[in-house]
């Protein structure tokens, strides 16, 4: 474990400040302590513990992208070298991203160890000491949780590296022991942490964050591969504690500045804007905070701060306008939705067209991705315009008349042209299966356009980007936008997740869901259809639910938020779902996406038992000869 000898001597992003009323991403702090001897050093050291969250392999992309996205919700488009990303399940134990991920987590743990070792020795305000201690203990436990969740058995290092002498060869502790430590530490941190009602920001660990994360940790331990089912009751306890506190709730109305958006979108717009335009904490519980663009190119441009967040740029609505002053912002839409996810949404579910983009940008104009231009020629009239919409399999399903025109004496001829050309869409095919339609004219105007042959080969779901975080909602623009990075906060956990975890844990504890659990489940469904989540809605409410319902509802609600792969593994259904991905893509995938859309699933299925866990990084095993390797690696 020689990697842990690193000391905290780098300039960092500030994700914590003393005043809880400030935005924690706005005030940079540098520190160089190897130990903590003053309250000021304690504050700075805590910043360093938080700072790990912003690493590129953490919430800059890894934990919502290449370390976690290779499941049944999305795929990575574009060029695909044989060993480029962990999500393709074709890496070796020498994969650099995994080593850096492991190193970052143990770096955060060591920073917390340093802080906790010196904190009780300081002369300082007792209330502030407890707040710092609670956050540090929780963050250390959270980093151990990420390790055990992805690597299984790992060294449980809570001793300062300086106290290890010359022996850095630490063996792995069992996953069960690590989980027990994580739960114990988080419970102790809960007693010390401040309430969200005091802190009023999602970027600092609060009692709400600890309660919610304890529910997640307990569900993870209850499931595969540890399978300690006694933890379902504890998961239910902590999830209900968050719910019953009545501090958090689902957003039931649109963002105050964007009335045209669904209430579901509000949390993600807030992420994109660091909540600066929305005073309501509401649904947010704990976010990873990122550097603001002004700090990157404005008053702090020369301080060497890394800007690591790529939400909105790699995962966002496609836009090819790469200029710094672009009104929309560049995004190559690297991450795309799979049909398996798209088809989970029922008609009227407003989450689908926010999570999976229904449009793209070319320059400064908007083009509907699932649409075709309708060419209306002849018939003696003028002015008629229409848009054709395609299904997720590339067939035309309907045509909407945008302008009926005037002066038509006979039915005009209808043909189609793709609105979508270039790297983000399939071109319409030519041949015997080109879509056909006929127009109906009355009183000189078009009254209908009827599809007589749906055709195939038109834009499909594979062309639609994973788009919860959209760059058109960035703030302080367009003067200082960066092309490939944003200041978007990432929602590590939010209230909708807590409701669904409570519903799941209740089902596991009781065998059938209680009325209370059904209410939690229905709150999420109601909001999805634009209804008040706290009022009974007979059109969407269910009377009960099963684990299969939980599988699907969590995907509909939490897609692209970095939890799906872990969910599938703890439920023991990863192989089943990856098999369905391959089968579904075989039916739907156009040739341009045939390989990319199934790559992760096919590689996983070559050895499912191996790919449940990441390999222990080869470089770390060179440094620590006591480390054994995971199965298959």
N, C-alpha and C positions, 0 to 999 in steps of 0.2 A: 504493500500500500504506500509506496514512496510518493505516489502522486499527491498524497495528502500533506506533504511537507510544504506545499505552496503556501505562502502567506498572502494576506490581502493587501496588495500594494499597487493595485491598478486604479485608474480613474474609472468611476462607475456612474451609471445612471441612477438618479435618485428616485427610489420608489417608496421612500418614507421621509416624512419631515416631522419635526417635533409638534408643530401645530396641526391638529387633526382636521382643521377646517381648510387646509390647503390641498390643492391637487398634487398628489405625490409624484407626478411625473414632471414637474416643472422646475425644481430647484436642485441643480447638481451639487454633489458633495464628493470630495476626495478624502481618502483616509489611508493611513499606513500603519495601523496598529498590529503588532504581533501578540499583544495582550491588551487587556482593558484595565485602565487605571483611573479614568476620569468619567464622569457622566457624559461629557461630550464625545469621548471615544465610544462609549456604549451606544449612543445614538447613531454614530457613524457605522459602527460594526453591525448594527441591526440593518442599516441600509444595504450592507454587503450581503447579509443573509437573504434579503428580499431580491437582490440583484440577480441571483441565479435564475429566477423566473424568466428573465428577459433574454436568456441565451438563445441563439438561433436553433439549437437542438432541443430547447425547451418550448416556450410558447411563441418564439419567433417563427417557427414552422414545424419543428419536429413533432410536438405533441398534439397538433391538429392536422399535420401533414404526413411526412414520409415515415414517421415511426408508428402512426396509428391509422392512417387513412386506407390501408390496404385491406378492406373488409367488404361489406356488401352494400355500401352506400355510394362510393365514388371510385373513380380511377384517375390516373394521371395521364394526360394526353401529351402529345409532342414527341420529341426524339427519345428513344429508349435504349441507351447503351446497356449492355448485358448486366452490369453490376452497379447501376447508378444509385438505387434507392433501397432502403430497408423494406419499404412497403411491398417490394416485388418478391420478397422471400427467396432471393437467390444470392444472398450475401455470404461472406465468410466471417469467421470470428474476428478477423482483422479489420472489419468495416470501421472506417475512421469516425463516422457519425455516432456509432454506438459507443466507442471509446470516449469521445468527447462528452456524450450524454452522461455516461457513468462518472467521468471525472468531474463534471459540473455538479452533479448531485452530491458527491463526497466533498467537493469544495464547499458547498453550502452547508453541509453537516459540520465540517471542520470550523467554519466561521461561527456557526451556532455554538459549537463546543467552546470556542474561545470566549464568546460573549457570556455564556452561562457560567463558565469557570470563574470569571472575574466579577460578575454582576453583584453578587451578595456582599462583596468586600468593599463596595463603594459607599461613600457618604452621599446619599441623594434622596430625593423625594420618594417615599415608600410606594405611593400610588403609581408613580411613573415607573419605578423599578418593576412592580408587578406587571404592568402593561407590557414592558419590554420583554420580561421573562416569559409571559404567556405567548407572545408572538414568536419568540425565538424557539421555545419548546415545540410549538405547533409546527413551525416551518421545518425544523429538524425532523420531526416525525413525518411530515408530509414528504420530505425527500426520501426518507426510508421507505415510505409507502410506494413511491414511484419506482424505487429500486426493486422491492420485493414483488410488486405487481408485474414488472417486465422481465426480471431476471430470476425470480424464485429465491432460493437460498442466497443470502448475501452477508458479508461481514457486518456485524452490528457494532459499529465503532462509535463509542461515546466518550472515549478517553482522548485527551489532547495528544496530537502526534509527538509533541515535545516530551511527553511522558512515556513514550514507548521504548525509549532507549535506542538500541540498534536493531531491534527485531520488528520489522514491518510486515512479517508474514502472518497475516491474520486469516484464519479459516472462515468458511461460510457458516453462519448460523441458520437453523432451519427456518423456512418461511413462516411456520406457525409461531415460532418464538419472535420473529421480527414483527409479525402482525400484532402479537400481544403487546410488545413494546410500544408500537405505534398507537394502539388504542389507549394504553395507560398514559402515555405522554400527552396525547390530545385531550384526554379527560382532565389531567392536571392543568393543562393550558387553559381549558375552558373556565376553570375557577379563577384564573388570573386575568383573562382577556376582558377588554371593554365591550360594551354593547354597541350595536349599530346605531342605536338612538343617540349615543354620545359621539361616536366617531363620524358618522354621516358620510362615509365614502366606502366604495367597494374595493379599494386598492390596499386597505389595511385589514389584517386578520382581526375579526371580531368573534364574539360568542356565536353569532349566526353562522359564520364560516366554519367554525370548529364543529358545531352541531351537524351541519350539512355534510361536512367531510367525514365525520364519524359514521354517519349513515352509509356513505359510499364505501368506506374502509370495511365496515362490518359486513356489508353485502359481498364485497370481494372475498373476504375470508370465509364467508358461509358457502361460497360457490367453489367451482373447480379452479385450481387443483387442490386447495387445502380442505375444502368441504367440511368446515366446522359449522354445522347447521344450527348450533346454539346461538350463533351470532345474528340470526334473523331477528330474534326478539330484541336484541340490543340495537340493531339497525332501525327497527320500528320505534324504539324509545327515542332515539336521537332525532329521527326525522319528525316525529310528532312534537318534540320539544321546539323545533324551529317553527312548525306550523302553529302550534298553540300560543306562541309568544305574540302572534299577530303583528309582528314588525314588518314582515314581507307579504307580498301578494302578487298575483299575476297582473300585469298591465291589462286593463280592460278598455282602454281608449288609445287612440293613436298618439304618436309623439306630438307635442303641442305645436311644433312648427311644420308638421307634415300630415295634415288631416287626411290626405289621400292614401296614406299607408295603413296597413292593418295594425292592430294593437300588438300582435306578435312581433312585428318588425321593430318595435320601440327599443327593446333591449339591445338590438344589434346596431341601430342608429346611435344609441348612447355609447356603445363600445367605440364606434367610429369617431365619436366626438368627445370621448373622455367625459361624458355626461355634462359638458359645459352648457348645453342648451336645454337641459332638463333637470330640474331640481329634485325630481322624485327618484329615490333609491329603488323603491318598489320591488321589482323582481330580482335585481342584481344582488348577489350575496358576496362573492369574492371574484375579483378580476386580477389578472396579471397586467400591470401597467407598463406602458411603453413611452419612449422619449417623444416629445412633441416636435413637430417639424421646425418650429421656430428655434428650438434649442439646437437643432442639427445644422441649420444654415444661417441662423441669426446671431444673437448675442453670445452664444456659446460655441460658435462654429469652430474655433481653434482649440478646443479642449480635448479633442480626440475621442469623444463619446461614440460608441458604436450605435448604429440604428439598425435594429435586427428584425423588426416586425414586417412581415410580408402579407398579412391579411389584407384583402382588397386588391393586392397586386398579383399574387399567385392564385389566391382563391377569391374571385370576385367577378363581376360582370365584365365580359370581354370589351376592351377598348384599345384601338391601335394608335391613339393619339399620345405620343410619348413626350410632347413638349412640356417643359416645366410649368407653363401657364395654362395647360390644358384644362378646360372647364369641367371635364369629366374625370380625368386621371387614367393613366395607363394601367391595363391589366391584360396579361396573356391568358387568363382563365385556364391555368394549368390543370386544375382539379375540376372534373366534370361529374355530373350525376349519372348513376346507373339506372336503367329502366326498373330494376327491382325496387329501388326506393321510390322513384316517380310514381309507379303503379300502386304503391301503398296508400296514396291519398285518395279519399273519396271526393266526388264532385262537391264543390263548395268549400273545401278545406283551404283556407287562406294561407296556410303555411307553405303549400307546394310552390306557388309562384313567387314567394319571397325566398325560399331556400334554394330553389332551382330556377335560375333566371329565365324569364320568358322573352328576353330581348338581348341584343348586344348593341354596342356603339361602333360606328365607323366615323372617325373624325368627330364632329360635334353633333351628328344626327343619330337618331334612335331608329333601329331596325328591329322589327319583331322577329325573333329567331324562329318561332314555329309558324311562320307565315310565308306566303308567296304573293308576288305581285300578280294581279289578274289583268291581262291584256284584253281590252274590250274594243273591238274594231268593227266597222261597218254598221249597218242598221239605220243610217241616215241621221243619227243624233250625235250629241256631244256631251261631255262632262261626266259621264258615268265612271265611277271608281269603286273598286271592291278589293277586299283582302281575303285570301284563302288561308285557312289554318290547317296544319298537319298534325297527325297523331304521333305518338312516340315510336311508331314503327315506320314512319316515313310515307304515310298515305294522307291524301287530302280528306278531311272529315267535314268541313263546313266552309261556306263562303258568306262573308258579311258585306252587304252593299253599303259603302261609305257615302256615296252620292249617286242617286238614281238617274241623274242627267235629264236632258230634255230633247224632244224632237225625234225620238226613235219611231220609225214607221215599221220596221221589221226587227226581229231578234238579232242582235249583234253576235259576232263570233267570239268565243271565249278561249283564250290560251293562257299559259302561265309562264312566269319568269321568276327564278329564284331571287329573293332579296338578299341572299346570303352567299357570298363568294369568298374565296380565300381560305385561310387555314382553320377557320372555325365552323365550317359547314360543308355538308355534302352537296354537290351540284345535282340538279334534277337529271334523271336519266332520259335518254331518248330511245325510241323503239315502240314496240307494240303496247307497252303498258303505261304510256304517258297518260296523265290524268285528263279526263274529258268532262266538259260541263256545257249545259245549254241555258240560255237566258230566256226569261219571260218578260214581255213588254206589255204595258197597259197605259193608255193615255200619254204616250210618248216617253214614259219613264220605265226604268227597269224595276220590276216588282220582285223578282226572284232570280237566282242563279242556282240551278240544280246540278249536283255532281252526278254524272252518269258512269264515270269510272274513277275510282279513288287514286289509281296510280301507285307508284312506289319509288323509292330512291330519293325522296325529298328530305329536307332537314328533319332530324330525329332527336330524341332525348339526349343522345350522345353529344350533340352540339350545344347542349345547355350547361352553363357553368354552375358550379356550387357557389352561391352568391348571397349568403346571409349578410356579409360585410361588404358594403358598396361604396366605392370611392366618391360618388357624387354627393355623399353626405359628409365628407371631410370638412373641417373648419379652417379658418385663416387662409382661404384659398382665393385665387389660384397663385398668389405671389410666390409661395415658398413650398409648393408641393414637390416631393421627391418622386422620381419615376418609379422606382422599384420597391419603395418602402413607405410605410404609413405609421401613424402614431396610434393605431387602433388597439385598445385594450382587449384582452381575451377573457371571456367569461369562464373561469375555471369551474364554477358551480353557480347555479341560479335556482330560483324557487320552483320553477316547473319541474326540474329534476328531483327536488325534494318531495314534491307531491307524488310523483311516479314511484320514487323509492319507497315512500310510506305505503303506497298501494301494494307494491310488490311484496314488501316485508310482511304486511298484514296477511296477504294471501298465503305466504309460506308458513306463517305462524298458525293460522286458523284453518287452513285447508280450503276454505272458501272465503271470499273477501267479505269483511264486515260492511255494514251500511256506510260507516265512516270512510272506509277505503274506497268504496264505490263513488262516494262524493269527491274524494281527492282526484280520482281518475276522471270523473266527469268535468271537474273544473278545467282540466287541461283540454278536454275535447270541446267544451263550450267556447272557450276563447279561440280555438282553432277555426271555428265557424263564424267568428265575429260577434259572439253572443256574450252576455254578462256571465263571467265564470262563477259568480256566487248565487245565481238564480237558476232554479230548475228549468230545464229546456227539453221538453218531451221529444222534440225533433231530433236531438242528438244524444240525449242521455241514455246510458245503458243501465240495466238492472244488476248485472254482474259482469265479471271479466275473468279471463283465464291467463295463464302465463303466455300463451301465444299472443293474446291481446297486448300484454305488456311488451313482448318482443317488438311488435309492430308500432305501438304507440311511442315507445322510447325512440325509435328510429325516426318517426314522423316529426317528433318534437325536438330531438337533440341531434339530428344529423349534422355532421361536419364539426361537432364540438369536441371531438377527441375521445369520446367514451364508448363508441360502438365496438371496437375490437375487444376491449376489456370486457364489455357486456357479453359478447358472444362466447368468449373463452370461459367466463365464470358460469354461464348457463350451460356450457358443454355442447353448444350447437354450432361451433365455428365450422366444422367440416360440412354439416348439412347446408349451412347458408352459402358457403363458398361453392359447393356443388350446384346449388340453385343459380348462382351468378353465372357459372359457366354454361349451364343449360339454357338460361334465359338469353344470354348473349349469342349463343349459337342460333337462336331463332330470330334475333332482332338486329344484331350488329352489322352495319354496312362494312364493306371491306376495309375502309380507312381506319376503322376503330376495332376491327375484329381481334387483333393481337393486344392492343393497349387495354381494352376494357376487360379482358380476361386474364391478363398477365399475372396479377397478384394472386387471384384465385387458383389458377393452374399451378403456379409455383408452390403455393401453400399445400395444395392437395398431393404434391409429390411426397410429402412427409409431414402430415398434420401433427403428429406427436412431437416432432422436433420444433415446429414453428410456434407452438403455444408460448414458449419463452424465448427471449433473445439469448444469444450466446454470451457467456462471460468474455469481455473483450480480451483478445489475445495479448495485447500490450500489457494489460493489467496483470495477467497471469505470468508474464515474464518478470514483472516487478515483485509479484507476491506469489511465491512458489507454493503457498499453502492452498491456493484457490483451485478447486476442481471445476470441471466443465459440465455444462448442461447436456442432457440426453441428445445424441445425434450430431453434436458439434465437434 
